[in-house]
Amino acid sequence: MNKVNRITYLGLFVNALILVYIGCLEKYQFLFIPAMIAFLLCVVGIVLVMIDKIKVGSILFFIGSIFFVPLGMIAAMGIGKTISDLKEEKFNKEVYGTSN
Amino acid sequence: MEQVIKEIGLSWKGRNRSFVLAGIMIVGALFLGATFKKLPLMPLIFGFIFLVIGFLNTNLKVFKFYQKHFVFQPSIAHKKMILNDNLVSFEIEKRKIIIIYKELEKEKTIKLLKETLTDSSVDVLRTTLNDIIVNRVGV
C-alpha cells in the first residue's frame, strides 16, 4: 500500500470543510450535490493512489479538487507531491535496487 | 542505499517570491475591504495559499546530486529524476539555465530562471554538471 503525503490529507480535510460549509448555507444548497460528487472523486482518487493505480487515482483526485479551487489547490499540491515521491521511490528501486 | 553528494537550494529571491505574492494579495484585499467596506474573499484565500506554498518551499532543494542520478525539483509537487548517463548538455545563459537530457530516446529540456539560485550555487551547478559530462565521456 502506497503512503500518501500529509498535505494531501490536510487538503482533503479543507475540501471536507468547504463541503460542510456549502451544506450548511441555504443559498448554496444547489451546489451541495456537485460538491459531494467532487469530494467523493477525491476520496476514490486517494484510495486508488494507495492501491497503486496512480494515474487513474491522481486524475480523479485532480478533477475532484478543481471544484474546491482555490483552497482545493492544497489537496492538488499534496497529491502532486505524493505522486512525485512514489515516482522517485520507483526510480530508486530500478537504479539502485532500494527504495531509500 | 544512495546518498546525496551535493544539494543546491533556492536563493533569497526564489525562496521569498511566494511570501511577497501572499503579502500583495493580503494587503490588497485589506485595502479593497477598507475602501469598499466589504472584504473580498478571493485575494485573501489566494494570499493564504501563497503563504502555505512559501512555507513548504522554505527548505526546498532545487538540485540534489546522487551517485548515478540527480533530482531536479522546482516546486514541492514536481520532481524530475535524471540519470547521469541521460544528461546531454547544459547551458547557462544571462537569465536562464537550460539543461538538455534524454528520456525514452527523446531529448527534453529543463528551463530554470537563473535568479532562483544564488551566484555561488550557479557555479556549483556548472562544475557539477560539467563533471558529470566529462566523467561519462572519460576525457
gemmi code that builds the backbone of each chain (N, CA, C; Angstrom):
import gemmi

chains = {
    "A": [
        ("MET", (0.848, -1.205, 0.000), (0.000, 0.000, 0.000), (0.881, 1.253, 0.000)),
        ("ASN", (0.578, 2.165, -0.914), (1.400, 3.370, -1.018), (1.092, 4.371, 0.094)),
        ("LYS", (2.146, 5.097, 0.495), (1.958, 6.144, 1.503), (1.489, 7.415, 0.820)),
        ("VAL", (0.528, 8.085, 1.444), (0.044, 9.360, 0.901), (0.539, 10.491, 1.791)),
        ("ASN", (0.987, 11.569, 1.140), (1.562, 12.699, 1.864), (0.561, 13.370, 2.805)),
        ("ARG", (1.083, 13.945, 3.895), (0.205, 14.590, 4.883), (-0.519, 15.815, 4.319)),
        ("ILE", (0.131, 16.496, 3.360), (-0.505, 17.690, 2.762), (-1.796, 17.276, 2.048)),
        ("THR", (-1.792, 16.065, 1.466), (-2.997, 15.569, 0.776), (-4.149, 15.424, 1.766)),
        ("TYR", (-3.833, 14.842, 2.936), (-4.881, 14.671, 3.952), (-5.387, 16.029, 4.439)),
        ("LEU", (-4.439, 16.986, 4.592), (-4.825, 18.332, 5.022), (-5.764, 18.953, 3.978)),
        ("GLY", (-5.391, 18.786, 2.700), (-6.214, 19.313, 1.606), (-7.585, 18.672, 1.581)),
        ("LEU", (-7.616, 17.357, 1.824), (-8.897, 16.632, 1.849), (-9.768, 17.144, 2.996)),
        ("PHE", (-9.120, 17.433, 4.123), (-9.834, 17.967, 5.282), (-10.427, 19.341, 4.949)),
        ("VAL", (-9.612, 20.179, 4.256), (-10.092, 21.515, 3.855), (-11.277, 21.372, 2.893)),
        ("ASN", (-11.162, 20.429, 1.931), (-12.265, 20.181, 0.996), (-13.530, 19.756, 1.750)),
        ("ALA", (-13.346, 18.918, 2.779), (-14.498, 18.461, 3.579), (-15.145, 19.640, 4.291)),
        ("LEU", (-14.302, 20.564, 4.796), (-14.842, 21.747, 5.481), (-15.683, 22.592, 4.511)),
        ("ILE", (-15.164, 22.736, 3.270), (-15.913, 23.508, 2.270), (-17.251, 22.830, 1.987)),
        ("LEU", (-17.216, 21.482, 1.901), (-18.439, 20.717, 1.646), (-19.467, 20.956, 2.759)),
        ("VAL", (-18.993, 20.919, 4.007), (-19.888, 21.142, 5.149), (-20.442, 22.569, 5.105)),
        ("TYR", (-19.552, 23.523, 4.776), (-19.969, 24.935, 4.690), (-21.075, 25.114, 3.648)),
        ("ILE", (-20.847, 24.466, 2.465), (-21.854, 24.550, 1.396), (-23.169, 23.917, 1.863)),
        ("GLY", (-23.058, 22.791, 2.577), (-24.247, 22.084, 3.053), (-25.041, 22.879, 4.076)),
        ("CYS", (-24.316, 23.691, 4.869), (-24.985, 24.430, 5.945), (-25.709, 25.681, 5.458)),
        ("LEU", (-25.234, 26.272, 4.374), (-25.848, 27.517, 3.913), (-26.972, 27.229, 2.911)),
        ("GLU", (-28.108, 27.821, 3.174), (-29.273, 27.534, 2.333), (-29.105, 28.058, 0.902)),
        ("LYS", (-28.462, 29.222, 0.773), (-28.349, 29.810, -0.572), (-27.392, 29.026, -1.480)),
        ("TYR", (-26.549, 28.151, -0.888), (-25.624, 27.335, -1.694), (-26.074, 25.876, -1.809)),
        ("GLN", (-27.343, 25.602, -1.421), (-27.823, 24.212, -1.437), (-27.696, 23.548, -2.809)),
        ("PHE", (-27.892, 24.346, -3.872), (-27.830, 23.778, -5.230), (-26.418, 23.267, -5.567)),
        ("LEU", (-25.425, 23.734, -4.805), (-24.040, 23.287, -5.065), (-23.657, 22.045, -4.264)),
        ("PHE", (-24.552, 21.636, -3.342), (-24.166, 20.557, -2.419), (-23.905, 19.231, -3.138)),
        ("ILE", (-24.803, 18.854, -4.064), (-24.638, 17.546, -4.745), (-23.361, 17.545, -5.606)),
        ("PRO", (-23.133, 18.592, -6.459), (-21.864, 18.593, -7.205), (-20.652, 18.558, -6.276)),
        ("ALA", (-20.727, 19.296, -5.147), (-19.598, 19.314, -4.196), (-19.389, 17.934, -3.594)),
        ("MET", (-20.491, 17.245, -3.300), (-20.412, 15.893, -2.729), (-19.749, 14.942, -3.731)),
        ("ILE", (-20.165, 15.063, -5.004), (-19.581, 14.197, -6.046), (-18.081, 14.476, -6.166)),
        ("ALA", (-17.731, 15.793, -6.167), (-16.317, 16.162, -6.278), (-15.516, 15.608, -5.103)),
        ("PHE", (-16.098, 15.698, -3.900), (-15.407, 15.180, -2.710), (-15.237, 13.663, -2.792)),
        ("LEU", (-16.281, 12.984, -3.267), (-16.192, 11.520, -3.402), (-15.115, 11.139, -4.424)),
        ("LEU", (-15.020, 11.953, -5.510), (-13.958, 11.697, -6.503), (-12.589, 11.794, -5.836)),
        ("CYS", (-12.428, 12.802, -4.963), (-11.155, 12.956, -4.241), (-10.864, 11.721, -3.389)),
        ("VAL", (-11.888, 11.254, -2.659), (-11.695, 10.094, -1.772), (-11.347, 8.850, -2.601)),
        ("VAL", (-12.096, 8.631, -3.692), (-11.819, 7.467, -4.556), (-10.406, 7.591, -5.138)),
        ("GLY", (-10.043, 8.813, -5.544), (-8.710, 9.049, -6.106), (-7.616, 8.680, -5.131)),
        ("ILE", (-7.781, 9.099, -3.880), (-6.769, 8.814, -2.847), (-6.651, 7.307, -2.613)),
        ("VAL", (-7.821, 6.627, -2.594), (-7.794, 5.166, -2.374), (-7.085, 4.479, -3.549)),
        ("LEU", (-7.367, 4.945, -4.781), (-6.727, 4.341, -5.959), (-5.218, 4.570, -5.938)),
        ("VAL", (-4.786, 5.771, -5.515), (-3.336, 6.037, -5.414), (-2.719, 5.087, -4.388)),
        ("MET", (-3.439, 4.850, -3.289), (-2.935, 3.954, -2.240), (-2.754, 2.528, -2.756)),
        ("ILE", (-3.688, 2.080, -3.607), (-3.584, 0.695, -4.087), (-2.829, 0.625, -5.425)),
        ("ASP", (-2.007, 1.641, -5.670), (-1.054, 1.646, -6.796), (-1.677, 1.893, -8.174)),
        ("LYS", (-2.898, 2.387, -8.221), (-3.474, 2.821, -9.502), (-3.218, 4.329, -9.594)),
        ("ILE", (-1.943, 4.671, -9.734), (-1.537, 6.060, -9.540), (-2.144, 7.004, -10.581)),
        ("LYS", (-2.089, 6.606, -11.850), (-2.526, 7.520, -12.904), (-4.023, 7.842, -12.795)),
        ("VAL", (-4.836, 6.787, -12.740), (-6.299, 6.984, -12.653), (-6.636, 7.736, -11.365)),
        ("GLY", (-6.017, 7.315, -10.271), (-6.284, 7.927, -8.969), (-5.967, 9.412, -8.969)),
        ("SER", (-4.807, 9.774, -9.524), (-4.424, 11.192, -9.497), (-5.345, 12.025, -10.386)),
        ("ILE", (-5.750, 11.453, -11.536), (-6.657, 12.201, -12.426), (-7.993, 12.468, -11.717)),
        ("LEU", (-8.541, 11.419, -11.085), (-9.812, 11.583, -10.355), (-9.667, 12.611, -9.240)),
        ("PHE", (-8.534, 12.528, -8.541), (-8.310, 13.450, -7.424), (-8.230, 14.896, -7.923)),
        ("PHE", (-7.494, 15.104, -9.030), (-7.367, 16.463, -9.588), (-8.736, 16.995, -10.031)),
        ("ILE", (-9.512, 16.134, -10.714), (-10.841, 16.564, -11.178), (-11.703, 16.963, -9.972)),
        ("GLY", (-11.660, 16.150, -8.933), (-12.427, 16.458, -7.718), (-11.981, 17.751, -7.064)),
        ("SER", (-10.666, 17.977, -7.055), (-10.129, 19.165, -6.376), (-10.448, 20.457, -7.113)),
        ("ILE", (-10.626, 20.362, -8.450), (-10.901, 21.576, -9.234), (-12.136, 22.298, -8.682)),
        ("PHE", (-13.119, 21.518, -8.242), (-14.359, 22.115, -7.720), (-14.077, 23.014, -6.517)),
        ("PHE", (-13.062, 22.650, -5.732), (-12.804, 23.373, -4.477), (-11.736, 24.456, -4.620)),
        ("VAL", (-11.259, 24.719, -5.852), (-10.258, 25.768, -6.070), (-10.854, 27.104, -5.653)),
        ("PRO", (-10.113, 27.981, -4.969), (-8.667, 27.956, -4.756), (-8.176, 27.097, -3.591)),
        ("LEU", (-9.004, 26.848, -2.557), (-8.481, 26.067, -1.425), (-8.182, 24.618, -1.813)),
        ("GLY", (-8.820, 24.141, -2.871), (-8.556, 22.792, -3.363), (-7.142, 22.621, -3.889)),
        ("MET", (-6.455, 23.758, -4.102), (-5.067, 23.681, -4.582), (-4.155, 22.989, -3.568)),
        ("ILE", (-4.506, 23.092, -2.271), (-3.681, 22.451, -1.234), (-3.687, 20.938, -1.452)),
        ("ALA", (-4.889, 20.381, -1.661), (-5.006, 18.941, -1.885), (-4.312, 18.540, -3.183)),
        ("ALA", (-4.484, 19.369, -4.236), (-3.858, 19.058, -5.524), (-2.332, 19.049, -5.384)),
        ("MET", (-1.810, 20.022, -4.603), (-0.365, 20.069, -4.366), (0.103, 18.818, -3.626)),
        ("GLY", (-0.695, 18.429, -2.638), (-0.364, 17.247, -1.841), (-0.303, 15.991, -2.689)),
        ("ILE", (-1.296, 15.810, -3.562), (-1.303, 14.585, -4.382), (-0.150, 14.651, -5.395)),
        ("GLY", (0.159, 15.870, -5.874), (1.309, 16.036, -6.782), (2.588, 15.593, -6.103)),
        ("LYS", (2.746, 15.983, -4.837), (3.947, 15.592, -4.088), (3.971, 14.084, -3.850)),
        ("THR", (2.807, 13.536, -3.531), (2.730, 12.084, -3.311), (3.175, 11.335, -4.563)),
        ("ILE", (2.660, 11.776, -5.718), (2.981, 11.081, -6.970), (4.471, 11.199, -7.280)),
        ("SER", (5.037, 12.419, -7.096), (6.466, 12.553, -7.410), (7.324, 11.735, -6.441)),
        ("ASP", (6.887, 11.640, -5.173), (7.627, 10.798, -4.214), (7.568, 9.320, -4.621)),
        ("LEU", (6.370, 8.887, -5.066), (6.223, 7.486, -5.487), (7.079, 7.197, -6.721)),
        ("LYS", (7.114, 8.192, -7.642), (7.940, 8.010, -8.843), (9.409, 7.902, -8.468)),
        ("GLU", (9.847, 8.738, -7.493), (11.245, 8.702, -7.065), (11.578, 7.342, -6.435)),
        ("GLU", (10.627, 6.848, -5.632), (10.821, 5.545, -4.982), (11.015, 4.448, -6.043)),
        ("LYS", (10.158, 4.496, -7.069), (10.219, 3.503, -8.147), (11.537, 3.630, -8.913)),
        ("PHE", (11.936, 4.884, -9.179), (13.179, 5.162, -9.894), (14.370, 4.606, -9.100)),
        ("ASN", (14.376, 4.871, -7.781), (15.480, 4.394, -6.942), (15.553, 2.871, -6.928)),
        ("LYS", (14.372, 2.224, -6.937), (14.343, 0.756, -6.957), (14.971, 0.240, -8.246)),
        ("GLU", (14.648, 0.915, -9.354), (15.177, 0.483, -10.655), (16.681, 0.701, -10.753)),
        ("VAL", (17.136, 1.855, -10.260), (18.548, 2.225, -10.451), (19.454, 1.609, -9.395)),
        ("TYR", (19.034, 1.681, -8.124), (19.904, 1.227, -7.029), (19.445, -0.090, -6.390)),
        ("GLY", (18.230, -0.507, -6.707), (17.721, -1.735, -6.105), (17.216, -1.523, -4.693)),
        ("THR", (17.020, -0.255, -4.299), (16.467, 0.067, -2.980), (15.548, 1.268, -3.116)),
        ("SER", (14.580, 1.396, -2.183), (13.626, 2.499, -2.320), (14.055, 3.748, -1.559)),
        ("ASN", (15.102, 3.687, -0.700), (15.521, 4.861, 0.078), (16.592, 5.682, -0.636)),
    ],
    "B": [
        ("MET", (22.079, 1.720, -0.442), (21.323, 2.971, -0.269), (22.143, 4.146, -0.816)),
        ("GLU", (21.526, 4.936, -1.660), (22.268, 6.063, -2.251), (22.254, 7.272, -1.317)),
        ("GLN", (23.338, 8.048, -1.382), (23.414, 9.228, -0.515), (23.578, 10.473, -1.351)),
        ("VAL", (23.067, 11.580, -0.799), (23.164, 12.843, -1.530), (24.617, 13.320, -1.532)),
        ("ILE", (25.133, 13.615, -2.716), (26.503, 14.108, -2.815), (26.517, 15.636, -2.686)),
        ("LYS", (25.620, 16.274, -3.416), (25.540, 17.740, -3.363), (24.079, 18.169, -3.396)),
        ("GLU", (23.813, 19.311, -2.769), (22.452, 19.871, -2.799), (22.537, 21.347, -3.149)),
        ("ILE", (21.586, 21.801, -3.948), (21.545, 23.225, -4.288), (20.163, 23.761, -3.934)),
        ("GLY", (20.130, 24.750, -3.058), (18.850, 25.317, -2.610), (18.480, 26.580, -3.370)),
        ("LEU", (17.383, 27.176, -2.956), (16.893, 28.392, -3.616), (17.627, 29.630, -3.094)),
        ("SER", (17.654, 30.663, -3.920), (18.211, 31.943, -3.474), (17.153, 32.666, -2.633)),
        ("TRP", (17.521, 33.797, -2.061), (16.580, 34.568, -1.241), (15.344, 34.922, -2.065)),
        ("LYS", (15.611, 35.350, -3.300), (14.520, 35.767, -4.186), (13.574, 34.595, -4.479)),
        ("GLY", (14.162, 33.448, -4.802), (13.367, 32.264, -5.119), (12.562, 31.789, -3.930)),
        ("ARG", (13.179, 31.892, -2.726), (12.528, 31.394, -1.511), (11.348, 32.273, -1.093)),
        ("ASN", (11.531, 33.588, -1.292), (10.534, 34.520, -0.745), (9.527, 35.045, -1.760)),
        ("ARG", (9.593, 34.524, -2.986), (8.662, 35.006, -4.017), (7.198, 34.780, -3.600)),
        ("SER", (6.929, 33.587, -3.071), (5.550, 33.265, -2.654), (5.087, 34.168, -1.517)),
        ("PHE", (6.017, 34.472, -0.576), (5.646, 35.337, 0.550), (5.316, 36.747, 0.059)),
        ("VAL", (6.097, 37.237, -0.936), (5.844, 38.568, -1.490), (4.457, 38.602, -2.142)),
        ("LEU", (4.173, 37.553, -2.948), (2.855, 37.469, -3.598), (1.730, 37.416, -2.557)),
        ("ALA", (1.961, 36.608, -1.509), (0.957, 36.490, -0.438), (0.730, 37.853, 0.207)),
        ("GLY", (1.815, 38.575, 0.472), (1.720, 39.904, 1.087), (0.911, 40.856, 0.215)),
        ("ILE", (1.219, 40.834, -1.104), (0.499, 41.723, -2.031), (-0.998, 41.405, -2.009)),
        ("MET", (-1.322, 40.107, -2.059), (-2.736, 39.683, -2.077), (-3.456, 40.113, -0.799)),
        ("ILE", (-2.822, 39.846, 0.343), (-3.485, 40.119, 1.619), (-3.634, 41.629, 1.840)),
        ("VAL", (-2.546, 42.380, 1.585), (-2.618, 43.840, 1.758), (-3.635, 44.432, 0.775)),
        ("GLY", (-3.616, 43.917, -0.476), (-4.574, 44.376, -1.491), (-6.008, 44.123, -1.047)),
        ("ALA", (-6.241, 42.903, -0.497), (-7.594, 42.548, -0.039), (-8.030, 43.471, 1.096)),
        ("LEU", (-7.107, 43.731, 2.039), (-7.453, 44.600, 3.175), (-7.721, 46.025, 2.697)),
        ("PHE", (-6.901, 46.482, 1.725), (-7.069, 47.833, 1.173), (-8.439, 47.964, 0.488)),
        ("LEU", (-8.761, 46.938, -0.336), (-10.061, 46.945, -1.030), (-11.213, 46.886, -0.022)),
        ("GLY", (-10.996, 46.070, 1.027), (-12.010, 45.936, 2.071), (-12.273, 47.268, 2.765)),
        ("ALA", (-11.183, 47.997, 3.049), (-11.318, 49.281, 3.734), (-11.979, 50.319, 2.816)),
        ("THR", (-11.658, 50.228, 1.506), (-12.209, 51.216, 0.563), (-13.696, 50.997, 0.325)),
        ("PHE", (-14.072, 49.739, 0.062), (-15.459, 49.462, -0.324), (-16.315, 48.915, 0.825)),
        ("LYS", (-15.761, 48.873, 2.023), (-16.484, 48.400, 3.223), (-16.967, 46.954, 3.093)),
        ("LYS", (-16.309, 46.172, 2.226), (-16.643, 44.751, 2.126), (-15.362, 43.989, 1.783)),
        ("LEU", (-15.023, 43.032, 2.628), (-13.756, 42.315, 2.450), (-13.850, 41.314, 1.295)),
        ("PRO", (-13.012, 41.455, 0.236), (-13.055, 40.461, -0.850), (-12.355, 39.171, -0.408)),
        ("LEU", (-13.042, 38.051, -0.549), (-12.513, 36.784, -0.026), (-11.422, 36.170, -0.902)),
        ("MET", (-11.612, 36.271, -2.251), (-10.695, 35.564, -3.164), (-9.220, 35.938, -2.969)),
        ("PRO", (-8.881, 37.264, -2.980), (-7.472, 37.599, -2.788), (-6.942, 37.121, -1.439)),
        ("LEU", (-7.824, 37.149, -0.418), (-7.399, 36.672, 0.912), (-7.063, 35.181, 0.870)),
        ("ILE", (-7.919, 34.405, 0.189), (-7.687, 32.949, 0.102), (-6.410, 32.674, -0.687)),
        ("PHE", (-6.253, 33.405, -1.825), (-5.026, 33.208, -2.611), (-3.791, 33.605, -1.793)),
        ("GLY", (-3.922, 34.661, -1.007), (-2.821, 35.061, -0.129), (-2.459, 33.946, 0.830)),
        ("PHE", (-3.488, 33.303, 1.400), (-3.274, 32.186, 2.326), (-2.576, 31.023, 1.611)),
        ("ILE", (-3.041, 30.737, 0.361), (-2.449, 29.634, -0.411), (-0.962, 29.932, -0.679)),
        ("PHE", (-0.668, 31.177, -1.089), (0.734, 31.524, -1.352), (1.588, 31.443, -0.093)),
        ("LEU", (0.971, 31.769, 1.058), (1.708, 31.619, 2.328), (2.070, 30.157, 2.567)),
        ("VAL", (1.075, 29.273, 2.340), (1.316, 27.823, 2.536), (2.430, 27.360, 1.585)),
        ("ILE", (2.340, 27.790, 0.295), (3.353, 27.388, -0.690), (4.731, 27.902, -0.255)),
        ("GLY", (4.755, 29.144, 0.229), (6.013, 29.740, 0.681), (6.642, 28.934, 1.806)),
        ("PHE", (5.825, 28.543, 2.804), (6.356, 27.758, 3.922), (6.839, 26.386, 3.456)),
        ("LEU", (6.107, 25.791, 2.496), (6.519, 24.464, 2.006), (7.821, 24.551, 1.206)),
        ("ASN", (8.037, 25.694, 0.540), (9.238, 25.841, -0.300), (10.470, 26.321, 0.466)),
        ("THR", (10.312, 26.608, 1.766), (11.427, 27.208, 2.515), (12.701, 26.368, 2.438)),
        ("ASN", (12.574, 25.072, 2.636), (13.774, 24.226, 2.636), (13.922, 23.412, 1.353)),
        ("LEU", (13.334, 23.917, 0.288), (13.362, 23.163, -0.968), (14.774, 23.136, -1.569)),
        ("LYS", (15.200, 21.960, -2.018), (16.480, 21.832, -2.722), (16.166, 21.623, -4.199)),
        ("VAL", (16.568, 22.596, -5.003), (16.209, 22.529, -6.428), (16.962, 21.395, -7.120)),
        ("PHE", (18.226, 21.222, -6.770), (19.015, 20.130, -7.348), (19.595, 19.279, -6.230)),
        ("LYS", (19.467, 17.966, -6.401), (20.121, 17.031, -5.480), (20.913, 16.068, -6.341)),
        ("PHE", (22.193, 15.950, -6.053), (23.039, 15.067, -6.863), (23.366, 13.794, -6.098)),
        ("TYR", (23.136, 12.671, -6.759), (23.448, 11.361, -6.181), (24.543, 10.719, -7.030)),
        ("GLN", (24.895, 9.498, -6.652), (25.987, 8.819, -7.357), (25.681, 8.599, -8.851)),
        ("LYS", (24.475, 8.130, -9.150), (24.159, 7.784, -10.542), (23.121, 8.696, -11.181)),
        ("HIS", (22.516, 9.562, -10.390), (21.465, 10.422, -10.958), (21.380, 11.737, -10.205)),
        ("PHE", (20.592, 12.657, -10.751), (20.289, 13.877, -9.989), (18.799, 14.175, -10.069)),
        ("VAL", (18.341, 14.903, -9.060), (16.914, 15.213, -8.962), (16.731, 16.720, -9.121)),
        ("PHE", (15.836, 17.093, -10.021), (15.501, 18.497, -10.216), (14.109, 18.723, -9.643)),
        ("GLN", (14.008, 19.614, -8.659), (12.711, 19.844, -8.004), (12.419, 21.348, -7.945)),
        ("PRO", (11.731, 21.872, -8.955), (11.458, 23.316, -8.959), (10.381, 23.738, -7.959)),
        ("SER", (9.501, 22.800, -7.578), (8.473, 23.133, -6.591), (8.189, 21.893, -5.750)),
        ("ILE", (7.385, 22.083, -4.718), (7.145, 20.982, -3.778), (6.461, 19.784, -4.452)),
        ("ALA", (5.620, 20.065, -5.460), (4.818, 18.990, -6.047), (5.410, 18.417, -7.330)),
        ("HIS", (6.563, 18.885, -7.731), (7.110, 18.465, -9.022), (8.569, 18.035, -8.856)),
        ("LYS", (8.849, 16.833, -9.306), (10.192, 16.289, -9.141), (10.582, 15.547, -10.411)),
        ("LYS", (11.820, 15.707, -10.840), (12.262, 15.010, -12.036), (13.582, 14.311, -11.737)),
        ("MET", (13.621, 13.016, -11.980), (14.842, 12.266, -11.741), (15.545, 12.023, -13.076)),
        ("ILE", (16.817, 12.372, -13.138), (17.554, 12.216, -14.395), (18.835, 11.424, -14.132)),
        ("LEU", (19.000, 10.371, -14.906), (20.222, 9.578, -14.792), (21.394, 10.387, -15.343)),
        ("ASN", (22.558, 10.269, -14.701), (23.746, 10.995, -15.198), (24.025, 10.630, -16.655)),
        ("ASP", (23.775, 9.359, -17.003), (24.032, 8.906, -18.376), (23.101, 9.580, -19.385)),
        ("ASN", (21.965, 10.069, -18.923), (20.997, 10.682, -19.845), (21.177, 12.186, -20.014)),
        ("LEU", (22.122, 12.760, -19.267), (22.378, 14.199, -19.409), (23.106, 14.445, -20.731)),
        ("VAL", (22.535, 15.279, -21.573), (23.131, 15.544, -22.892), (24.018, 16.782, -22.832)),
        ("SER", (23.464, 17.898, -22.430), (24.252, 19.131, -22.337), (23.548, 20.134, -21.433)),
        ("PHE", (24.230, 21.226, -21.151), (23.590, 22.294, -20.382), (24.157, 23.631, -20.821)),
        ("GLU", (23.395, 24.663, -20.556), (23.805, 25.991, -20.973), (23.382, 26.978, -19.888)),
        ("ILE", (24.298, 27.839, -19.497), (23.917, 28.852, -18.515), (23.948, 30.205, -19.216)),
        ("GLU", (22.773, 30.709, -19.495), (22.667, 31.986, -20.206), (22.594, 33.138, -19.206)),
        ("LYS", (22.358, 34.333, -19.749), (22.337, 35.507, -18.876), (21.215, 35.429, -17.831)),
        ("ARG", (20.035, 34.958, -18.258), (18.906, 34.919, -17.328), (18.343, 33.520, -17.100)),
        ("LYS", (18.762, 32.580, -17.938), (18.169, 31.236, -17.851), (19.229, 30.147, -17.714)),
        ("ILE", (18.822, 29.043, -17.134), (19.659, 27.840, -17.109), (18.902, 26.783, -17.901)),
        ("ILE", (19.562, 26.222, -18.907), (18.899, 25.227, -19.743), (19.664, 23.904, -19.632)),
        ("ILE", (18.939, 22.852, -19.302), (19.552, 21.516, -19.200), (18.832, 20.597, -20.176)),
        ("ILE", (19.613, 19.945, -21.040), (19.007, 19.027, -22.018), (19.358, 17.587, -21.617)),
        ("TYR", (18.335, 16.737, -21.594), (18.560, 15.343, -21.216), (17.703, 14.435, -22.095)),
        ("LYS", (18.023, 13.153, -22.050), (17.264, 12.181, -22.844), (16.296, 11.414, -21.967)),
        ("GLU", (15.075, 11.229, -22.492), (14.113, 10.383, -21.787), (13.375, 9.576, -22.835)),
        ("LEU", (13.455, 8.278, -22.740), (12.853, 7.364, -23.722), (13.272, 7.747, -25.155)),
        ("GLU", (14.562, 7.927, -25.322), (15.171, 8.237, -26.630), (14.754, 9.593, -27.207)),
        ("LYS", (14.087, 10.404, -26.402), (13.712, 11.742, -26.871), (14.457, 12.785, -26.039)),
        ("GLU", (14.844, 13.874, -26.714), (15.540, 14.925, -25.964), (14.533, 15.853, -25.300)),
        ("LYS", (14.728, 16.111, -24.026), (13.832, 17.001, -23.289), (14.642, 18.121, -22.647)),
        ("THR", (13.955, 19.200, -22.328), (14.662, 20.377, -21.816), (14.101, 20.810, -20.467)),
        ("ILE", (15.013, 21.205, -19.591), (14.616, 21.819, -18.328), (15.043, 23.274, -18.410)),
        ("LYS", (14.129, 24.176, -18.130), (14.477, 25.599, -18.114), (14.232, 26.153, -16.724)),
        ("LEU", (15.182, 26.941, -16.267), (15.091, 27.480, -14.915), (15.605, 28.912, -14.919)),
        ("LEU", (14.911, 29.798, -14.225), (15.400, 31.177, -14.136), (16.643, 31.218, -13.257)),
        ("LYS", (17.659, 31.926, -13.735), (18.935, 31.956, -13.019), (18.795, 32.610, -11.648)),
        ("GLU", (17.851, 33.550, -11.538), (17.710, 34.293, -10.278), (17.175, 33.441, -9.127)),
        ("THR", (16.647, 32.241, -9.456), (16.165, 31.391, -8.359), (17.322, 30.709, -7.608)),
        ("LEU", (18.527, 30.780, -8.179), (19.698, 30.239, -7.495), (20.673, 31.380, -7.187)),
        ("THR", (21.483, 31.213, -6.159), (22.499, 32.228, -5.868), (23.651, 32.077, -6.865)),
        ("ASP", (24.501, 33.111, -6.984), (25.624, 33.051, -7.928), (26.561, 31.885, -7.606)),
        ("SER", (26.805, 31.682, -6.307), (27.708, 30.576, -5.928), (27.075, 29.227, -6.279)),
        ("SER", (25.743, 29.130, -6.109), (25.049, 27.876, -6.454), (25.119, 27.612, -7.952)),
        ("VAL", (25.035, 28.696, -8.743), (25.124, 28.529, -10.198), (26.512, 27.981, -10.565)),
        ("ASP", (27.555, 28.494, -9.875), (28.915, 27.990, -10.136), (29.031, 26.504, -9.771)),
        ("VAL", (28.435, 26.153, -8.609), (28.464, 24.741, -8.182), (27.742, 23.876, -9.208)),
        ("LEU", (26.578, 24.360, -9.671), (25.798, 23.610, -10.663), (26.610, 23.422, -11.942)),
        ("ARG", (27.284, 24.511, -12.369), (28.065, 24.449, -13.612), (29.180, 23.397, -13.491)),
        ("THR", (29.929, 23.446, -12.396), (31.039, 22.491, -12.249), (30.526, 21.059, -12.103)),
        ("THR", (29.429, 20.908, -11.355), (28.906, 19.543, -11.138), (28.401, 18.938, -12.445)),
        ("LEU", (27.621, 19.702, -13.196), (27.093, 19.170, -14.465), (28.238, 18.902, -15.441)),
        ("ASN", (29.232, 19.806, -15.408), (30.407, 19.617, -16.267), (31.147, 18.331, -15.902)),
        ("ASP", (31.312, 18.112, -14.594), (31.976, 16.891, -14.114), (31.227, 15.647, -14.580)),
        ("ILE", (29.898, 15.702, -14.500), (29.089, 14.540, -14.902), (29.353, 14.221, -16.375)),
        ("ILE", (29.322, 15.255, -17.210), (29.511, 15.030, -18.651), (30.932, 14.551, -18.934)),
        ("VAL", (31.924, 15.202, -18.315), (33.330, 14.847, -18.572), (33.628, 13.424, -18.091)),
        ("ASN", (33.166, 13.083, -16.888), (33.425, 11.744, -16.350), (32.780, 10.662, -17.207)),
        ("ARG", (31.610, 10.972, -17.741), (30.917, 9.979, -18.553), (31.638, 9.737, -19.872)),
        ("VAL", (32.073, 10.859, -20.461), (32.780, 10.738, -21.741), (34.163, 10.143, -21.519)),
        ("GLY", (34.704, 10.361, -20.293), (36.006, 9.791, -19.969), (37.163, 10.582, -20.530)),
        ("VAL", (36.971, 11.905, -20.672), (38.055, 12.764, -21.177), (39.042, 13.046, -20.054)),
    ],
}
model = gemmi.Model(1)
for chain_id, residues in chains.items():
    chain = gemmi.Chain(chain_id)
    for i, (resn, *xyz) in enumerate(residues, 1):
        res = gemmi.Residue()
        res.name, res.seqid = resn, gemmi.SeqId(i, " ")
        for name, pos in zip(("N", "CA", "C"), xyz):
            atom = gemmi.Atom()
            atom.name, atom.element = name, gemmi.Element(name[0])
            atom.pos, atom.b_iso = gemmi.Position(*pos), 0.0
            res.add_atom(atom)
        chain.add_residue(res)
    model.add_chain(chain)
structure = gemmi.Structure()
structure.add_model(model)
structure.setup_entities()
